[in-house]
Amino acid sequence: MAARQATPTVCVLGGTGFVGRSLSSLLVRRGYAVRIPTRNRQRNRRLLVLPGVDLRQANVHDEAELEELLRGCDAAINLVGILNEKGHDGSGFRAAHVDLVEKLIGACQETGVTRLIHMSALKANHNRGPSHYLRTKGQAERLIETLCGDEIHYTIFQPSVIFGSEDSFINRFAGLLRLSPILPLARLDARFAPVHVDDVALAFATALADSDTCGNTYELCGPDIYSLREIIDFVRRELGIRRLVVPMPGVLGRLQATIADYLIPGKPFSLDNLRSMSVANVCSNGGLKQLGITPRPMHQIVRGYLKPEPDRLAILRRSNRRRD
Ligand SMILES: NC(=O)c1ccc[n+]([C@@H]2O[C@H](COP(=O)([O-])OP(=O)(O)OC[C@H]3O[C@@H](n4cnc5c(N)ncnc54)[C@H](OP(=O)(O)O)[C@@H]3O)[C@@H](O)[C@H]2O)c1
């Protein structure tokens, strides 16, 4: 009898997040064992329904714990990322994006993991990035390119904004639109090429199975480019509501971001986010196409998960009739 091949094991840092859940589920369907560290196993226990997922409470910033996590793995995928830090000096971004990547490369070297797939961001740039977010994402890319050497075969992905039923982009705007009749917003001219979360997951899974992708960086974009205003208008139409969207010019936009950054708990928006939006979030080449993936258009899919606002008047009339 031929010996059975061991199931390949992939450690997915950030595997509990929006992208991570889609990717982990795809990897399981493709026959991988998936090891996912999390800071809160209880909160993410729904991942345990996926057969082959090993969800571990761990601190990935601790080098010894990181090595333990990677031991026996065939590949590491890094999806850890933050959109906002607790403070304002960039140290939170550096810890999550740069220091962690340096530790991850070290742990791969220590444990003999020779494949690393890393999630960056479109327009990441180590010195010209306009925000802490984009600069630290660029610095992580540089670390990977210089430290991996011949031992670790890496692939880097740079997506535009990612959408899907559990995203925090479209759903956030839908929430804001539902909340208020007037929505003042800065940078309505910012451009995006929203890419579907399952296309991003497919790109990662494709790279994992194809060694020709080693050493490459892929931009990931959806098929259409939208301004922020077009996205807001589209969401508003899908919700079936009328709203006044007011453009906030330069200084007022910065003031709005500063208030959200410093005064609102949980930082729904920040100056750093505003700075990231100063560069067009659109691809210069078609990374998905190079991988043989046809990107899904946003307008068709978002329709499936944005529920139109219930007609409150009709509900009121119906409940009055029931009382009659
Ligand atoms: N979503 C987008 O539109 C978009 C666009 C471009 C690039 N990206 C990048 O894609 C990656 C995944 O994005 P996402 O939307 O899936 O993010 P997400 O839903 O916020 O998930 C982030 C994951 O990272 C982990 N994490 C967050 N902060 C951490 C920290 N300080 N230390 C350790 N682990 C931490 C979380 O794990 P636990 O809480 O379980 O520990 C979580 O699983 C990120 O690197 C992001 O920058 C996202």
The ligand as a Gaussian input file, in Angstrom:
#p B3LYP/6-31G(d) Opt

LIG

0 1
 N      -10.253000      44.893000       4.410000
 C       -9.721000      45.671000       3.459000
 O      -10.417000      46.428000       2.752000
 C       -8.229000      45.615000       3.202000
 C       -7.696000      46.313000       2.091000
 C       -6.312000      46.248000       1.865000
 C       -5.483000      45.515000       2.727000
 N       -6.042000      44.862000       3.784000
 C       -5.177000      44.087000       4.683000
 O       -5.666000      42.755000       4.726000
 C       -5.395000      42.186000       6.017000
 C       -6.661000      41.566000       6.564000
 O       -7.671000      42.558000       6.617000
 P       -9.078000      42.262000       7.302000
 O      -10.039000      43.237000       6.733000
 O       -9.361000      40.801000       7.246000
 O       -8.757000      42.687000       8.806000
 P       -9.562000      42.305000      10.147000
 O      -10.896000      41.747000       9.841000
 O       -9.468000      43.498000      11.023000
 O       -8.677000      41.133000      10.763000
 C       -7.411000      41.410000      11.273000
 C       -6.842000      40.159000      11.913000
 O       -5.555000      40.458000      12.444000
 C       -5.493000      40.128000      13.809000
 N       -4.910000      41.281000      14.489000
 C       -5.313000      42.571000      14.415000
 N       -4.501000      43.348000      15.135000
 C       -3.570000      42.541000      15.690000
 C       -2.482000      42.764000      16.533000
 N       -2.163000      43.975000      16.996000
 N       -1.745000      41.694000      16.909000
 C       -2.065000      40.454000      16.477000
 N       -3.086000      40.176000      15.675000
 C       -3.834000      41.214000      15.287000
 C       -6.892000      39.840000      14.311000
 O       -6.831000      38.620000      15.053000
 P       -7.480000      38.373000      16.520000
 O       -8.309000      39.579000      16.858000
 O       -8.292000      37.113000      16.388000
 O       -6.304000      38.180000      17.392000
 C       -7.672000      39.595000      13.014000
 O       -7.758000      38.238000      12.741000
 C       -4.809000      43.320000       6.849000
 O       -3.421000      43.195000       6.841000
 C       -5.223000      44.577000       6.115000
 O       -4.315000      45.653000       6.320000
 C       -7.389000      44.888000       4.039000

